[in-house]
C-alpha cells in the first residue's frame, strides 16, 4: 500500500483525500476525506479573473489540508485544479500561493484528463463485478464544467463542456449581484437552453445514448440523492451507489426551482455552500437523463478525487 494525498480544486469546492492505495488491486482505504466550499470560480465567467477573496478562501483551506497531510505522513501529494483556474488571467497568483503552502505546483488539467480521473474513481469498484451493465456513462457535474465519459473498463470517449452549477447560476440566475429567489421561468428556460447546447456539443464526441448505465458524480448529484433518500443528515455511506429514479430527480428539480433560499437551506442534507447553486446543478442532471433516456442514475461518492489518488499511487510504483 502507498500512502498518498490527493487534492481536487474545482470551481465551487476544494477537497482532500489521504488514503492508502494498492495500485495492483485498486483497493483504496480512506484515512481522511474532507471538503471545503471556497467558490474559487466566483465571478470568473464574467471577469476572467480569480477574485482576491476567493483566492484567500482557497489558500485558507490549503493551510488546513497541509497540516492534515503532514500529520498523516502521506508519501506523495498531487494537487489537481480544474475548470475555474484554467483560463483565469491571474492564475499565476493561484499557482504561487499553492506552492508556498503545499510545496507542489497545481496541475491545471485538461477536460479530457479530468474526465479520465473521474471515470477511474467512479468505476474502479464496479468493473468486473456483478454490478450495473456496461458501458457506463460517467457524468461529473462540477461548478464550472461537466465531464462526460463513456467506457466499460477503460475510457472510450470523453468530453468536457462549460456548464456547471456555479457557471449556470452566475450566468442566468443572478440579478443585480443577487441570486433570484426563486428563479423566474425565463431564467430557468435560459439555463435549460444553455445545457441543451452543451449536450449537443458533448454528443459530437461521446455516444451518450449507447451507455447502459448512468453514473453520476459530485456535489449536485449526491445532494439530489440525499434529498431523494430523505436522509436526516448527509450520509456518504447511504448515498454511495444509491439508485435514484428519473421520477425522483424530476420531482426534486421542481421542488428546488420553486423553493426560496430559506427553504433550500432547511433541507437536512444541504451544504450551506450549495444552497444557491443546487437548482442549476439539478437541472443539469435532469437534462442529461432526458437526453440519454436514463430511467435512473447510480450515484457514486467516489469520483475524480479517488481517481487522482489511484493514479498518484500508480505513478509511485
N, C-alpha and C positions, 0 to 999 in steps of 0.2 A: 504494500500500500504506500502511496505517495501522498504526503500532506500538502495540499495546495490551497491557495486563496484566489477567488475569482471575484472581480467587481464588474458589474454591469451598470454603466451610467447612461441612462436614457433621457428622454425629453422631460419626463414627469418625475421620475424617481431614480435613486441610486441604490443598488443592492449589493450585499456582500454574502458570499458563501465561503466558509472554510470547511474543507472536507478531506477525509481520507479516501483516496481513489485507487482502485485496482484497474489499470488500463487494459489488462488482459481479459478480464471478465466484464468490465463495465460497472462493477459494484462501486457504489458511492455512499459513504457514511457521513452524514451531516455532523459537524461539530458546532457550527454557528451559522445561522442564516437570518439576515435582518434586512429591512428595507426602510428608507427614509424618503419622504416626498420632498424634493428640493426645487422642482419646477425650473430646471436649468434652461428649458426652452421658452421661458416666459418672454413673450413679445418678439421672439427671434423671427417669426414668419413675417412680421411687419417691419422690423428694423434691420434685420440682417446681422444683428449683434447679440451677444450674450449679455444680459443685464448684470450690472455690478452686484446687485443684491442677490441675484440668482447664483452668481459665482461664489459669493461668500457663504450662502446656504450649502452649496455643494462642497466647498472646502471644509466647512464645519463637520459635515458628515464624514469626509475623508479622514479628518483627525481622529474621530471616534473609531473608524474602521482600522486605522493604523495601530491603535492601541490593542484592539482585539487580535489582529494578525500577529503582533509581537507576542502577546500573551500565549497564544495557541501554538506558536512556533511553526508556521507554515514555511515549507521549503521553497516554494515558488509562488509568485504573485503575478497575476495577469489582470490588467485593467483595460476593459473594452468600453469605448464610447460610441454611442450610436447617433441617431438622426440629428439631434439638436446641435451637435458640435461639428458636424461635417463641413458646413459651408459658412459658419459664422466668421465675420471679418476679424474679430478679436480672439480667435481660437488659440493664439499663442499665449494669451493670458491664462487660459484654461490649462493648457499643457504645462506651463511653468509652475502653476500652483500645485498641480497633481504631483509633479516630480519632486518639488520641495517637501511635500507632506509624506508621500508614499515611496519615493525613491525609484519609481518606474514611470516610463512615459506612456500615456494612454494611447491605445491603438484605436484610431478612428477608422473603423472597419467599413467596408462597402456593404450595400444592401444584400448582396449575394452571400457575403461572409456571415452577416447577421442571420440570414435565413438558414444557413448550414448549421450554425451553432444551435439555433432554436430547434431545428429538426432533430439533431443528435440528442439534445436534452429531453425533448418531449417523447421520443420514441424508443430510447435505449431500453426501457423496461418492457416495451410492448413487442419488439421484434423477436420472432422465434417462439413466442408463447401462444397459447390458445386464446388470443385476445381478439380485438377488433380486426375486421377484414382489411387487407391492403389492396391497393395503395392507399396511403394516408394523404390527406391534405392538412398540413400543419399551418395554422394561421396564428401569427403573433401580432396582436393589436397593441401597438405601443402608443406613446404620447404624440410623436411626430410622424410616424410611418407605420405601415402594416406589411409584414412579410408573409408571402405565400410560398409554400414548398410542397411539392408532390414527390412521393417516393415510397418505397417499401422498406428495404434495409438501408438504402442509400438515397441521397438526393438525386432526383431525376430531372427536376425543373424547379426554378426558383425565380421570384421577382419581388422587389420591394417597391411600394408605391407610397406617395406622400399624403396618406390620410391616417390620422391617429386622433385619439380623444382630445388632446390638447390643441392640436392644429385645427381640427374641425370646430372646436368650441371658440377659439380665438378668432377664427376666420368668419364664422357665421352666427354665433350665439351671443356675441358681446355688443352692447350699445353704450356709447359714451364711457367706455372703460369698465363697464359692469356687465356681468352675465345676466341675460334676460331671465326673469324668474316668474313663471315658467316660459320657455321659448314660444314664439308665435308659429303659426302654421307656415308662414312664408320662410321663416328661418329654418324650420325643420325640412322644408322642401329643398332649400338650398344645400343643406347638409347631405340629403339623400342624392341630389343630383351630382355633387362632388364625388360621393362614394361610388356611384354608378360609373362615372367616367374613369375612376381609378380601377374598378373591377374590369372594365373594358381593356384598360392598359395591361393589367395583370394577365388577362386571358390570352393576350397575344403571345405570351411566353410560357404560361403554366396552364396545362389542360385541367382546369378546375373541376369540370364535370366528370372526369374519368375516375376521380377518387371515390373510394367506397366508405371511408371513414373520415369525418371531420374532427380534427383535434384542435382545441382552442387553448391559447396561452395568454398569460399576462393579466394585469390587474382588472381590466374591464371585464374580461371573460370570467375570472374567478369571483369577482364581485357579483356578477349576474347569477353565477351558480350558487353562491351563498344565499342570495335572495330567494332563488327558486327552491332551495332546500329548507328555507325558513329557519336558518340557524340563529340561535340566541346570541352568538358571537362568532367572529371569524374563526374557522377551524380548518386548517390546511389538510388534515388527515381526512376529514369528511368530504372536502371539495375535490381532492385528488382522485382522478379517474371517475368522478361522478358523470352521469349521462343526463344531460338536460335537453328536454324535447323542444321542438320548434314552437309548439303552442305556449310553453312556459316562457321562452325567450320573448315571443311576441307580446305576451301579457305584461312582462316586466318592462319592455320598451315603452309600452303605452303608459304604464304607471310612472316611469321615470320622466318621460317627456311632458307629463301633465302635473308633476309634483313641484312644489316650491322648494327653495333651498333648505328650509327647516324640515320639511317632510323627508327629503332625501337624506339629510344629516341624521335623522332619527332612526334610519334603518340600521339594525344592530351590526351588520357585517360591513358597514360603510366606513372606509378610512376617511378621515377628515380632508385629506388632500385630493380625494376623488369626487367629492360632493358636486363640484361644479362641472366636472368633465365626464361623469359616468353616463349621462344621457347620450352624448355624442358617441362614446365608446360602445354603448349597447346598440345604437343604430348601425354602426359598422358591422357588428356581429350579425344582426338580423339580416342586413343586406347581403352578406356573404352566404348565409343559409338559404336565402331566397334564390340567389344566383346559382348555387350548386345543387339545389333541391334536397338539402340535408334535412332529415327528419329529426336529427338530434346532433348535439355536439358533445364529444368526450373531452372533459376538462382536465388539463394537466397543470399541476403545481410545479412540475419540472420543466424548465424551459431553457432559454439562452444561457442563464447563469450556470446550470448544470452542464450544458454543452461546453462552455468555456472551461469549467473545472476539469472535465474529462479530457479535452484536448491539451490542456496545460500539463496534466499528468502524463499523457501520451508523449508529449514533447520532451518530458524529463527523463524518459527511459534511455 
